[in-house]
Amino acid sequence: MHKEMEESRNLKIELGIQSVKVREFLNKPDTSPSEGELKISYNFSLTVEAARDVLIITVGVFYWKESPDNRLFSLTVDNTFLVKDLASFQKGISYEIPDSIIHTLLSISISHTRGLLAHYSSGTPFESFLLPIIPMDDLVKNLVW
């Protein structure tokens, strides 16, 4: 699946989804959490492999109680995207990828993770605990890669 996006600089960028893989899955099946005691946290990381034109967004979702170290259910997903000419975004030792591209890829990554979360939690005590809607604009603005 390829998609061209036009940036404000009139730059055309070709994007594609290469793969979606579950990196880590944890389910403590002997646990029956109640809604009031269960907490959710998530994290995001970005890996750039410019030589392969690959950008990987990893999304981790963690359900816990009492402390984040007491995970009851978690899922970490690697979302790998092909970004043609990714090296053109390199500025020194970092990359300046437009927010609109990050917004799109992050939104796709969260959607993949949400779907896999529904699949992996089906039939478990965690199936009714959904990943909340995350405002992309706020998320992209506050992310530090």
C-alpha positions as CSV (number, residue, x, y, z in Angstrom):
1,M,0.0,0.0,0.0
2,H,1.6,3.3,-1.1
3,K,0.4,6.7,-0.5
4,E,1.7,10.1,-1.7
5,M,1.4,13.0,0.7
6,E,2.1,16.5,-0.3
7,E,3.8,18.7,2.3
8,S,3.6,22.4,2.6
9,R,7.0,22.6,0.9
10,N,5.4,20.8,-2.1
11,L,7.5,17.8,-1.3
12,K,6.0,14.5,-2.4
13,I,6.7,11.6,-0.1
14,E,6.0,8.0,-0.9
15,L,5.0,5.9,2.1
16,G,4.2,2.2,2.5
17,I,3.5,-0.3,5.2
18,Q,6.1,-3.0,5.2
19,S,5.1,-5.0,8.3
20,V,3.3,-5.1,11.6
21,K,4.7,-7.4,14.2
22,V,3.9,-8.1,17.8
23,R,7.2,-7.8,19.7
24,E,6.0,-8.6,23.2
25,F,2.8,-9.9,24.7
26,L,2.0,-10.5,28.4
27,N,-1.3,-11.8,29.8
28,K,-1.6,-12.8,33.5
29,P,-4.7,-14.9,33.0
30,D,-5.3,-15.5,36.7
31,T,-6.0,-11.8,37.2
32,S,-9.6,-10.4,37.1
33,P,-9.1,-6.6,37.4
34,S,-12.0,-4.3,38.2
35,E,-12.3,-1.1,36.2
36,G,-11.5,1.2,39.1
37,E,-8.2,-0.4,39.9
38,L,-6.8,-0.9,36.4
39,K,-4.5,1.8,35.0
40,I,-3.2,2.1,31.4
41,S,0.0,3.6,30.1
42,Y,1.6,3.6,26.7
43,N,4.9,4.5,25.1
44,F,6.2,5.2,21.7
45,S,9.6,4.9,20.1
46,L,10.9,5.7,16.7
47,T,13.8,3.9,14.9
48,V,15.2,5.1,11.6
49,E,17.1,2.8,9.3
50,A,17.8,5.3,6.5
51,A,20.0,2.9,4.4
52,R,16.9,0.7,4.0
53,D,14.4,3.6,3.8
54,V,12.7,2.1,6.9
55,L,11.1,3.9,9.8
56,I,9.8,1.8,12.7
57,I,7.3,3.1,15.2
58,T,7.0,0.9,18.2
59,V,3.8,1.3,20.3
60,G,3.6,-0.3,23.8
61,V,0.3,-0.5,25.8
62,F,0.4,-1.6,29.4
63,Y,-2.4,-2.4,31.8
64,W,-1.4,-2.4,35.4
65,K,-2.6,-1.9,39.0
66,E,-0.9,-0.5,42.0
67,S,2.3,0.3,40.2
68,P,3.5,0.3,36.5
69,D,5.9,-2.5,37.4
70,N,2.8,-4.7,38.2
71,R,1.8,-5.3,34.6
72,L,-1.2,-7.5,34.1
73,F,-1.6,-7.3,30.4
74,S,0.7,-5.6,27.8
75,L,1.3,-5.6,24.1
76,T,4.2,-4.0,22.2
77,V,3.9,-3.7,18.4
78,D,6.5,-2.8,15.8
79,N,5.0,-0.9,12.8
80,T,7.5,-0.8,10.0
81,F,7.1,1.7,7.2
82,L,8.9,2.3,3.9
83,V,9.7,5.9,3.3
84,K,11.2,6.6,0.0
85,D,14.4,8.7,0.2
86,L,14.3,8.7,4.0
87,A,17.9,9.8,4.1
88,S,16.9,13.2,2.6
89,F,15.4,14.0,6.0
90,Q,18.7,13.7,7.7
91,K,20.1,16.9,9.3
92,G,23.4,16.2,10.9
93,I,23.0,13.2,13.3
94,S,19.2,13.6,13.5
95,Y,16.2,13.5,11.2
96,E,13.7,16.2,10.6
97,I,10.6,14.3,9.5
98,P,7.6,16.6,9.0
99,D,5.0,16.5,11.8
100,S,2.3,15.6,9.2
101,I,4.2,12.4,8.3
102,I,4.8,11.5,11.9
103,H,1.1,12.2,12.6
104,T,0.0,9.9,9.8
105,L,2.4,7.1,10.6
106,L,1.6,7.3,14.4
107,S,-2.1,7.2,13.7
108,I,-1.7,4.1,11.6
109,S,0.5,2.5,14.2
110,I,-2.0,3.2,17.0
111,S,-4.8,1.8,14.8
112,H,-2.7,-1.4,14.2
113,T,-2.0,-1.7,17.9
114,R,-5.7,-1.1,18.8
115,G,-6.8,-3.9,16.5
116,L,-4.1,-6.3,17.8
117,L,-5.0,-5.4,21.4
118,A,-8.7,-6.3,20.7
119,H,-7.6,-9.6,19.1
120,Y,-5.1,-10.6,21.9
121,S,-7.4,-9.6,24.7
122,S,-10.5,-11.4,23.3
123,G,-11.7,-14.0,25.7
124,T,-9.6,-12.7,28.6
125,P,-10.6,-10.5,31.6
126,F,-9.1,-7.6,29.7
127,E,-11.3,-7.6,26.6
128,S,-13.5,-4.8,27.9
129,F,-10.6,-2.5,28.6
130,L,-10.1,-0.6,25.4
131,L,-7.3,1.7,24.3
132,P,-8.7,5.2,24.7
133,I,-8.8,7.6,21.8
134,I,-5.5,9.6,21.7
135,P,-5.6,13.1,20.2
136,M,-2.9,12.9,17.5
137,D,-2.1,16.7,17.4
138,D,-1.4,16.8,21.2
139,L,0.6,13.5,21.0
140,V,2.8,14.6,18.1
141,K,3.4,18.0,19.7
142,N,4.5,16.4,23.0
143,L,6.6,13.6,21.7
144,V,10.3,13.6,22.1
145,W,11.9,11.0,19.9
